[in-house]
């Protein structure tokens, strides 16, 4: 059974979906660009720490920042990458 959230009164209640995992609550942290990834796009320790601290808080969902899907697709320094094997270890975390 899926739940429809009334955003004015029910944000603190768990959110259930028809498929997949649910959320502890309806609070969601939007993706933010904080330019903390390594030069090659690999997840840095600072970026990992920042994301995990947000996930340990009160958010039902924490999303990562915008990513580059090709080496030539970098928009700014410190942008997270998802285009090569060098990114796999960080992305698995």
N, C-alpha and C positions, 0 to 999 in steps of 0.2 A: 504494500500500500504506500502511495507516495503522499507527502505532506505539502500543502500549500502554506507558505509563510505569509502572515500578515506583518509587513515590515514595521508597522507601528507598535506592535505588542509582542511579537513572538520571536524576536531575534535571538534570545538566549536559549531557545529550545532546540533540540537536535533536529537536523534536516535529513530526511530519508528520501532516497531515489528509487525508482523502479528497478534499476540495475546498478551494480557497483557499490562502492563504499559510500556511506553517508558522512555528514559533518556533525561535529559536536554542537555547533550553533550556526547561526546565519551571519556571523561577522566574517568578512573576507577582506584580506589585505590585497589591494590591487598591485600589479607589477610596478615596481619602481626601478628607475635607472640610477644606480649609485656608483657606477664606474669602478668597481673593485676587483674585477677579474684580471687575470694575468695578461700580459701583452699578446700571447698566442690565443687568447680566448678561453684558456683553461680556468676552471673555478679556483679562486685563491682561498687561502685560509680565512682571510677577512670576510670575503663574500659568504663562505659557508657559515661562519660564525654569525653574521648578520641575519641570514635566512633562518638558521636554526633557532636563534633567539626570538624571532618573530613567530615561528611555529610553536615554540614552547609557551607563548603567551595565550591570550584569550581568543585568537582567531580560529574560526572553523576551517578556513582555507587560506594558505599563504602561497602566492604565486611568485615565480621568479621574474627577473627583468626581461626586457627584449633581448633577443639573441641574434647573432649573425649565423646564417645558414651556409655561407660560402666565404672563403678567405677574402674575397674582394668586397664582401658585403658589410664590412665594419663601418659603423656610423660614427662611433666615438671611441676614444681610448678606454680600455678597461671593460669593453663589451663582452659579455659571455658568448662563447662559441658552441655550436652544435654540428660542426661540419667535418670533424676528424677524430681519429682514434685517440688523440691526445686529450680529448674532452670526456671520454667515456668514464674514467674513474670519478671525476667530479660530478658528472651527471647522475651516476649511480647513487652517490651519497644522498 
